[in-house]
Amino acid sequence: MQTRGEQMLALRRARMAAAPAILRGGFRPFFFGGALWAIIALSIWLYALVSGISLPSAFDPLSWHRHEMLFGFVGAIIAGFLLTAVPNWTGRLPIAGPPLAALFALWLAARLAVLFSAFTGLATAAILDVGFFVTLAALAAREVLESGNRNLPVVGLIFLFGVVDALDYAGMTEVLDPDYSWRCAVGLVIVLISLIGGRIVPSFTRNWLVKRGVRDGLPVQPTAFDLGVIAVTALAFVAWITGPHGVLTGAIFVAAAAGQASRLVRWKGWKTFADPLVIILHVAYAWVPVGLALLAAVELGAPIPRSAAVHALTAGAMATMILAVMTRATLGHTGRELRANWPTQLAYVLITAGALLRVAASLGLLDYRLGLEVAGAAWMGAFLCFLGAYGPILFSARIDEKI
C-alpha cells in the first residue's frame, strides 16, 4: 500500500515522462516566456513613446511599462527560478506537465488582460495577475512546508510581491499613491537579489576558483554581516517608500550602498574574468550598490534624476542578474556544459550596454530620446540572443536523455 507521498511522487514521475520537454521544469516555459515578453513589452512601450499612441490598457503607457517590466517580465523569471529552486531545496520532483502548463497559462492570460484592460476591465486583470502570484506562492509553500525546508521566508517574499501587485491596481483607482506600489516592487526585488544573489554569487565564484586550484581567501556563504546589510537595505527601501524623504533616508541608503559594495568586494569577482558565466553575476550585483548610492544622492539633494537611480536597479541589477541566472540555470538544468558561447557573451555585453545607456540618458550625458531608443535596442538584442541560443535548449530534452 503506497503512502500519499509515494503516490504523489509516482504521479509527478508520470507527468514528467509524459510532458513535452518545455513542460519538464518551471524554468523552461517561464524563462522563454519572460524573455519573449521582455522584447514585446519594451517594443510596445518604445513605440507608444515615439508615436504618442494610446495603449488598449486602463493603465497609462508609463504605468503599463512599469507594471509589465516588474510584475510581467520580472515576475515570470521569479516564477521560473522559484519552481526550479524549490526541488533543489526540498529534494522533491518539480511541478511539471499540465499543472505547470496551467500556471504558465495564468501568467500569459494576465499579460493579455493587463494589456487589453481598457476592454476587459481592471478587475479581470487584477484577479488574473494577482492570482498568479498567490497561486505560485501557495504551490511553493506546500512544497517547502511538506519537506520541512528553511526557505519559507523566500516564499513569503513572493507572496508579498503578489500583495504589492494588488497595490498597483489600487494605485490605478487612486485609492493609494500610484508611486507606492512600484517602489515597493523595486525594493522587494532588490532584497531578493541581495538574499539569493548573496548565496549564489559567492558559491559559484568559490566553486570556480577551487576548480582552478585556489585554496586561500575564498568567498564564503552569508554571515551575520551579510544579513545585517540586507536588513539595512530593506530598511532603506521602507524609508524610501513611506518617507519622509531627506537626510535620514539618504543616510540609510549610504549605509546600504557601502555594505553592499563591501559584500561584492569580499566575493573577489576580479579573479573570475576568464569565465563570463561567473563574472556577469558580479557585474549584475555591482548595480545594486550603484543604484543605492544614486538613491542616496537623490535623497540628500543632489541634482540627479530619480529615474537614473531606479534604472540602475531595474535595467542594471534586475535585468543583468536575470540574464545571468537564466543562462546559467538553463545550461545546468539541461545537462549541458557551463560555458558561455558567443551569443551568450554578446547578450551580456548588450544588457550591460543597455543599462549604462539608460542610466546615462537619465543623467543627461547623452540625448534623452536617442539614449532610450539605443538602450532599448540593446535590451531587446540581449534577450533576442538568449531566445536564439537557449530557446531550442528549453524546448529539448536533457542531453543525457534524463528528465
C-alpha positions as CSV (number, residue, x, y, z in Angstrom):
1,M,0.0,0.0,0.0
2,Q,1.5,3.3,-1.1
3,T,1.6,6.3,1.2
4,R,0.2,9.6,0.0
5,G,3.8,10.9,-0.5
6,E,4.7,7.9,-2.6
7,Q,1.5,8.3,-4.7
8,M,2.4,12.0,-5.3
9,L,5.9,11.0,-6.3
10,A,4.7,8.4,-8.7
11,L,2.2,10.9,-10.2
12,R,4.9,13.5,-10.8
13,R,7.2,11.0,-12.4
14,A,4.5,10.0,-14.8
15,R,3.8,13.7,-15.6
16,M,7.5,14.3,-16.2
17,A,7.7,11.3,-18.5
18,A,4.6,12.2,-20.5
19,A,5.2,16.0,-20.7
20,P,6.9,17.7,-23.7
21,A,10.4,19.0,-22.8
22,I,9.2,22.6,-22.4
23,L,6.9,21.5,-19.5
24,R,9.5,19.4,-17.6
25,G,10.7,22.2,-15.3
26,G,9.4,25.6,-14.3
27,F,12.5,27.4,-15.8
28,R,11.6,26.2,-19.3
29,P,8.3,28.0,-20.1
30,F,8.9,30.9,-17.8
31,F,12.4,31.8,-18.9
32,F,11.3,31.5,-22.6
33,G,8.0,33.4,-22.0
34,G,9.7,36.1,-19.8
35,A,12.5,36.7,-22.3
36,L,9.9,37.0,-25.2
37,W,7.7,39.3,-23.1
38,A,10.8,41.5,-22.3
39,I,11.1,42.1,-26.1
40,I,7.4,42.5,-26.8
41,A,6.6,44.8,-23.9
42,L,9.6,47.1,-24.4
43,S,8.8,47.3,-28.2
44,I,5.2,48.3,-27.3
45,W,6.4,50.9,-24.8
46,L,9.0,52.4,-27.1
47,Y,6.5,52.6,-30.0
48,A,4.0,54.3,-27.7
49,L,6.6,56.7,-26.5
50,V,7.8,57.7,-30.0
51,S,4.4,57.7,-31.7
52,G,2.3,59.1,-28.9
53,I,-0.4,56.4,-29.4
54,S,-2.6,55.3,-26.5
55,L,-2.5,51.6,-25.4
56,P,-5.6,49.5,-25.2
57,S,-5.0,49.4,-21.5
58,A,-6.6,51.0,-18.5
59,F,-3.0,51.8,-17.5
60,D,-1.4,54.9,-19.0
61,P,1.7,54.0,-21.1
62,L,4.3,54.7,-18.4
63,S,2.3,52.9,-15.7
64,W,1.8,49.9,-18.0
65,H,5.5,49.9,-18.8
66,R,6.4,49.9,-15.1
67,H,3.9,47.3,-14.3
68,E,4.8,44.9,-17.1
69,M,8.5,45.2,-16.5
70,L,8.2,44.5,-12.8
71,F,5.2,42.2,-12.5
72,G,5.1,40.7,-16.0
73,F,8.8,40.2,-17.0
74,V,10.5,40.1,-13.6
75,G,7.5,38.1,-12.3
76,A,7.9,35.4,-14.9
77,I,11.6,34.9,-14.2
78,I,11.0,34.8,-10.4
79,A,8.5,32.1,-11.1
80,G,10.9,30.1,-13.3
81,F,13.7,30.5,-10.7
82,L,11.4,29.6,-7.7
83,L,9.9,26.5,-9.4
84,T,13.5,25.3,-10.2
85,A,15.0,26.1,-6.9
86,V,12.2,24.5,-4.8
87,P,13.1,20.9,-5.9
88,N,16.7,21.6,-5.1
89,W,15.7,22.9,-1.6
90,T,13.2,20.1,-0.9
91,G,14.5,17.0,-2.8
92,R,11.1,16.6,-4.4
93,L,10.3,16.3,-8.1
94,P,9.5,19.6,-9.8
95,I,6.0,20.7,-10.8
96,A,5.6,19.6,-14.5
97,G,3.2,18.7,-17.2
98,P,-0.4,20.0,-17.0
99,P,-0.1,21.8,-13.7
100,L,2.9,23.7,-15.0
101,A,1.1,24.5,-18.3
102,A,-1.9,25.8,-16.3
103,L,0.3,28.1,-14.2
104,F,2.1,29.5,-17.3
105,A,-1.3,30.0,-19.0
106,L,-2.4,32.0,-16.0
107,W,0.7,34.2,-16.3
108,L,0.1,34.7,-20.0
109,A,-3.6,35.4,-19.6
110,A,-2.7,38.1,-17.0
111,R,-0.4,39.7,-19.5
112,L,-3.1,39.9,-22.1
113,A,-5.7,41.1,-19.6
114,V,-3.5,43.9,-18.4
115,L,-2.6,45.0,-22.0
116,F,-6.3,45.0,-23.1
117,S,-7.7,46.1,-19.7
118,A,-9.4,49.0,-21.3
119,F,-11.8,46.4,-22.7
120,T,-11.6,43.6,-20.2
121,G,-11.6,45.8,-17.1
122,L,-9.1,46.3,-14.3
123,A,-10.9,43.8,-12.1
124,T,-10.3,40.9,-14.6
125,A,-6.7,41.9,-15.0
126,A,-6.2,42.2,-11.2
127,I,-7.8,38.8,-10.5
128,L,-5.6,37.0,-13.1
129,D,-2.4,39.0,-12.3
130,V,-2.5,38.8,-8.5
131,G,-4.0,35.3,-8.7
132,F,-0.8,34.1,-10.5
133,F,1.5,35.2,-7.6
134,V,-0.8,33.9,-4.9
135,T,-1.0,30.5,-6.7
136,L,2.8,30.4,-7.2
137,A,3.4,31.2,-3.6
138,A,0.9,28.6,-2.5
139,L,2.5,25.9,-4.6
140,A,5.9,26.8,-3.3
141,A,4.8,27.0,0.3
142,R,3.2,23.5,0.0
143,E,6.5,22.0,-1.2
144,V,8.6,23.8,1.4
145,L,6.3,23.0,4.3
146,E,5.9,19.3,3.4
147,S,9.7,18.9,3.3
148,G,10.4,21.0,6.4
149,N,12.8,23.2,4.4
150,R,14.1,26.5,5.8
151,N,13.4,28.7,2.8
152,L,9.8,29.6,3.7
153,P,10.8,33.3,4.1
154,V,11.7,33.4,0.4
155,V,8.3,32.1,-0.4
156,G,6.9,34.8,1.8
157,L,8.6,37.4,-0.2
158,I,6.9,36.0,-3.4
159,F,3.5,36.3,-1.7
160,L,4.4,39.9,-0.7
161,F,5.2,40.5,-4.4
162,G,1.6,39.5,-5.2
163,V,0.3,41.8,-2.5
164,V,2.3,44.7,-4.0
165,D,0.9,43.8,-7.4
166,A,-2.6,44.2,-5.9
167,L,-1.5,47.6,-4.5
168,D,-0.6,48.7,-8.0
169,Y,-4.2,48.2,-9.1
170,A,-5.3,50.2,-6.0
171,G,-3.0,52.9,-7.2
172,M,-4.7,52.8,-10.6
173,T,-8.0,53.5,-8.9
174,E,-6.4,56.3,-6.9
175,V,-7.0,54.6,-3.6
176,L,-3.3,54.8,-3.0
177,D,-0.4,56.9,-4.3
178,P,0.5,55.2,-7.6
179,D,4.2,55.6,-6.8
180,Y,3.8,53.4,-3.7
181,S,3.4,50.1,-5.4
182,W,6.2,50.2,-7.9
183,R,8.6,51.5,-5.2
184,C,7.6,48.5,-3.1
185,A,8.2,46.2,-6.0
186,V,11.6,47.6,-6.7
187,G,12.5,47.2,-3.0
188,L,11.3,43.7,-2.8
189,V,13.2,42.5,-5.9
190,I,16.4,44.2,-4.7
191,V,16.0,42.5,-1.3
192,L,15.5,39.2,-3.2
193,I,18.6,39.8,-5.2
194,S,20.5,40.6,-2.0
195,L,19.3,37.4,-0.4
196,I,19.5,34.9,-3.3
197,G,22.4,36.6,-5.1
198,G,24.2,36.7,-1.8
199,R,24.1,32.9,-1.8
200,I,24.8,32.0,-5.4
201,V,27.4,34.7,-6.4
202,P,29.9,33.7,-3.7
203,S,29.0,30.0,-4.1
204,F,29.6,29.9,-7.9
205,T,32.7,32.0,-7.5
206,R,34.1,29.8,-4.8
207,N,33.5,26.6,-6.9
208,W,35.1,28.2,-10.0
209,L,38.2,29.2,-8.0
210,V,38.5,25.9,-6.3
211,K,38.5,24.1,-9.6
212,R,41.5,26.2,-10.6
213,G,43.4,25.3,-7.6
214,V,42.8,28.4,-5.4
215,R,42.6,27.4,-1.8
216,D,43.1,30.6,0.2
217,G,40.9,33.7,0.6
218,L,37.8,32.1,-0.9
219,P,34.4,33.7,-0.8
220,V,32.2,32.4,2.0
221,Q,28.4,32.0,2.4
222,P,26.5,34.7,4.1
223,T,27.5,35.7,7.7
224,A,25.9,37.9,10.2
225,F,27.4,40.9,8.4
226,D,25.6,40.0,5.2
227,L,22.3,39.6,7.0
228,G,22.9,43.0,8.6
229,V,23.5,44.6,5.2
230,I,20.3,43.0,3.8
231,A,18.4,44.3,6.8
232,V,19.8,47.9,6.3
233,T,18.9,47.7,2.6
234,A,15.4,46.7,3.4
235,L,15.1,49.5,6.0
236,A,16.4,52.0,3.3
237,F,13.6,50.9,1.0
238,V,11.0,51.1,3.7
239,A,12.1,54.7,4.4
240,W,12.0,55.5,0.7
241,I,8.5,54.1,0.3
242,T,7.0,55.6,3.5
243,G,9.0,58.8,3.8
244,P,9.8,61.3,5.0
245,H,12.4,61.9,2.3
246,G,15.6,63.7,3.1
247,V,18.8,63.4,5.1
248,L,17.8,60.4,7.2
249,T,16.6,58.3,4.3
250,G,19.7,59.3,2.3
251,A,22.0,58.3,5.2
252,I,20.4,54.8,5.4
253,F,20.9,54.4,1.6
254,V,24.5,55.4,2.0
255,A,25.0,52.7,4.7
256,A,23.2,50.2,2.5
257,A,25.3,51.1,-0.6
258,A,28.5,50.8,1.4
259,G,27.5,47.5,2.9
260,Q,26.5,46.0,-0.5
261,A,29.8,47.3,-2.1
262,S,31.7,45.6,0.8
263,R,29.9,42.3,0.1
264,L,30.8,42.5,-3.5
265,V,34.5,43.1,-2.8
266,R,34.6,40.2,-0.4
267,W,33.4,37.9,-3.2
268,K,36.6,38.7,-5.3
269,G,34.9,38.8,-8.7
270,W,38.0,40.3,-10.3
271,K,39.5,36.8,-10.1
272,T,36.9,35.4,-12.4
273,F,37.3,37.4,-15.6
274,A,38.2,34.3,-17.5
275,D,34.6,32.9,-17.1
276,P,31.8,35.1,-18.5
277,L,29.2,33.0,-16.7
278,V,30.7,33.9,-13.3
279,I,31.9,37.5,-13.9
280,I,28.4,38.5,-15.2
281,L,27.0,37.7,-11.7
282,H,29.4,40.2,-10.2
283,V,28.6,42.8,-12.8
284,A,24.9,42.3,-12.1
285,Y,25.3,42.6,-8.4
286,A,27.6,45.7,-8.8
287,W,24.5,47.6,-10.0
288,V,22.9,47.2,-6.5
289,P,25.3,49.4,-4.6
290,V,25.4,51.8,-7.6
291,G,21.6,52.1,-7.6
292,L,21.5,52.5,-3.8
293,A,24.2,55.2,-4.0
294,L,22.3,57.1,-6.6
295,L,19.1,56.9,-4.5
296,A,21.2,58.2,-1.6
297,A,22.4,61.1,-3.7
298,V,18.8,61.9,-4.7
299,E,17.6,61.9,-1.1
300,L,20.5,64.1,0.0
301,G,19.5,66.7,-2.5
302,A,22.0,66.1,-5.4
303,P,20.7,67.3,-8.8
304,I,20.3,63.7,-10.0
305,P,17.0,62.5,-11.6
306,R,15.3,59.7,-9.6
307,S,15.0,57.7,-12.8
308,A,18.7,57.3,-13.0
309,A,18.8,55.5,-9.7
310,V,15.7,53.5,-10.5
311,H,17.0,52.3,-13.8
312,A,20.4,51.4,-12.3
313,L,18.4,49.0,-10.1
314,T,16.0,47.8,-12.8
315,A,17.7,47.9,-16.1
316,G,21.0,47.3,-14.3
317,A,20.7,45.0,-11.3
318,M,17.5,43.2,-12.1
319,A,17.8,42.7,-15.9
320,T,21.5,41.7,-15.7
321,M,21.0,39.3,-12.8
322,I,18.0,37.8,-14.6
323,L,20.0,37.2,-17.8
324,A,22.9,35.8,-15.8
325,V,20.7,33.4,-13.9
326,M,18.7,32.3,-16.9
327,T,21.7,31.4,-19.0
328,R,23.5,29.5,-16.2
329,A,20.4,27.7,-14.9
330,T,19.3,26.7,-18.4
331,L,22.7,25.1,-19.1
332,G,23.0,23.4,-15.8
333,H,19.5,22.0,-15.6
334,T,19.6,20.6,-19.1
335,G,22.8,18.7,-18.5
336,R,25.0,21.0,-20.7
337,E,28.5,22.3,-20.1
338,L,28.7,25.5,-18.2
339,R,30.3,27.5,-20.9
340,A,29.2,30.9,-22.4
341,N,29.1,30.7,-26.2
342,W,29.4,33.8,-28.3
343,P,25.6,34.6,-28.3
344,T,25.7,34.4,-24.5
345,Q,28.7,36.7,-24.3
346,L,27.1,39.1,-26.8
347,A,23.9,39.1,-24.7
348,Y,26.0,40.0,-21.6
349,V,27.6,42.9,-23.5
350,L,24.3,44.2,-24.8
351,I,22.5,44.0,-21.4
352,T,25.3,45.9,-19.8
353,A,25.5,48.5,-22.5
354,G,21.7,48.9,-22.4
355,A,21.8,49.6,-18.6
356,L,24.7,52.0,-18.9
357,L,23.0,53.9,-21.8
358,R,19.6,54.1,-19.9
359,V,21.2,55.5,-16.8
360,A,23.4,57.9,-18.9
361,A,20.3,59.1,-20.7
362,S,18.6,59.9,-17.3
363,L,21.7,61.7,-16.1
364,G,21.7,63.9,-19.3
365,L,25.0,62.5,-20.5
366,L,23.5,62.0,-24.0
367,D,20.4,62.9,-25.8
368,Y,17.5,61.5,-23.8
369,R,15.3,60.2,-26.7
370,L,18.3,58.7,-28.5
371,G,19.6,57.2,-25.3
372,L,16.2,55.5,-24.6
373,E,16.0,54.1,-28.1
374,V,19.5,52.8,-28.3
375,A,19.3,51.4,-24.7
376,G,16.0,49.7,-25.7
377,A,17.6,48.2,-28.8
378,A,20.5,46.8,-26.7
379,W,18.0,45.4,-24.2
380,M,15.9,43.7,-26.9
381,G,19.1,42.5,-28.6
382,A,20.3,40.8,-25.3
383,F,17.0,38.9,-24.9
384,L,16.9,38.1,-28.6
385,C,20.3,36.5,-28.2
386,F,19.0,34.5,-25.3
387,L,16.0,33.2,-27.2
388,G,18.1,32.3,-30.2
389,A,20.7,30.4,-28.2
390,Y,18.6,29.0,-25.4
391,G,15.1,28.7,-26.9
392,P,16.0,25.4,-28.7
393,I,17.5,24.1,-25.5
394,L,14.4,24.9,-23.4
395,F,12.3,23.0,-25.9
396,S,14.6,20.0,-26.0
397,A,15.2,17.2,-23.5
398,R,18.3,17.0,-21.4
399,I,21.3,15.9,-23.4
400,D,21.8,12.9,-21.2
401,E,18.1,12.0,-22.0
402,K,17.1,12.1,-18.4
403,I,14.2,14.2,-17.2
